[in-house]
Amino acid sequence: MGLTADLHALAGGALIGLAAAIALVGNGWIAGVSGIVGRAFVPGGRAFRVPFLIGLIGTGVIAAWIAPSAFGAPVRGLPMLAVAGLLVGVGTSVANGCTSGHGICGLARFSMRSVVATVAFMATGAATVFIVRHML
Amino acid sequence: MLLIFSLLAGIIFGAGLTLSDMVNPARVLNFLDVAGHWDPTLIFVMAGGLAVTTLGYRWIFRRSAPVADDRFHLPTGRKIDLPLVGGSALFGVGWGLAGICPGPAFADLATLEPKVLLFVAAMLVGMVAAYVLRGRVYAAKALRQS
């Protein structure tokens, strides 16, 4: 299980990298999901981003059909998820990036901003899990 | 062409998230649980993603422009400022609470799980709120300078 999961993670990561390369070589885009969502939905944004999201959700639909157990359900209650969603939305918008935009694409461009962002969200993410799991 | 590359990138991105188990919030939370039952698996997602992206970008940037557009659209900011650090810190707290970041949130929509729908709705509200707020801040700055 451990080795299989690691290999799946490595191959999955490579696919994410391939998607990032396709977005750049094709459209000149950084494949950051928060940025793509923001530009797709905010006024003045471009509708070209919508197919990316359709593809992302569509793959999810196919995966959920083939292997329904692949998606673990959210482990938190509704109020905590609402707060979490708000924080993720505000935070990624203000910081101009999330795990994909800063954590993969930005680091691959050796962007100092992305290094700082990735360290920051990894640190507060780990601190939050520590507090919720081990202190509350 | 723009639409086709956009769709293709989304499909492959989704496949990567699903195969790597990033779509599983429990796995993500165990990855962030450094002091508990730490599950290092997701390091391999970053390793695979960074290896391919770094090499791919090096090769792509030899071109003067992408295939379907006349120029690359890259972030130009260099400043390490409060919005970058504070925003990322807030994002991390949300990520640590739910175990869901924006990419997996959209892939997880496929399950039609009410909790995921609520998370994505809240995330969109947060993004729009930040956008409106930033517009106000910029407008106020412009007013002061005029």
Interface residues (C-beta under 8 A of the other chain):
Chain A: A5 D6 L7 H8 A9 L10 A11 G12 G13 A14 L15 I16 G17 L18 A19 A20 A21 I22 A23 L24 V25 G26 N27 G28 W29 I30 A31 V33 S34 V37 G38 F41 V42 F48 R49 V50 P51 F52 L53 I54 G55 L56 I57 G58 T59 G60 V61 A63 A64 A70 F71 G72 A73 P74 V75 R76 L78 M80 L81 A82 V83 A84 G85 L86 L87 V88 G89 V90 G91 T92 S93 V94 A95 N96 G97 C98 T99 S100 H102 G103 I104 C105 G106 L107 A108 R109 S111 M112 R113 V116 A117 T118 A120 F121 M122 A123 T124 G125 A126 A127 T128 V129 F130 V132 R133 H134
Chain B: M1 L2 L3 I4 F5 S6 L7 L8 A9 G10 I11 I12 F13 G14 A15 G16 L17 T18 L19 S20 D21 M22 V23 N24 P25 A26 R27 L29 L32 D33 V34 A35 G36 T41 L42 I43 F44 V45 M46 A47 G48 G49 L50 A51 V52 T53 T54 G56 Y57 I60 R63 A65 P66 V67 A68 D69 R71 F72 H73 L74 P75 G77 R78 K79 I80 P83 L84 V85 G86 G87 S88 A89 L90 F91 G92 V93 G94 W95 G96 L97 A98 G99 I100 C101 P102 G103 A105 F106 A107 D108 L109 A110 T111 E113 P114 K115 V116 L118 F119 V120 A121 A122 M123 L124 V125 G126 M127 V128 A129 A130 Y131 R134
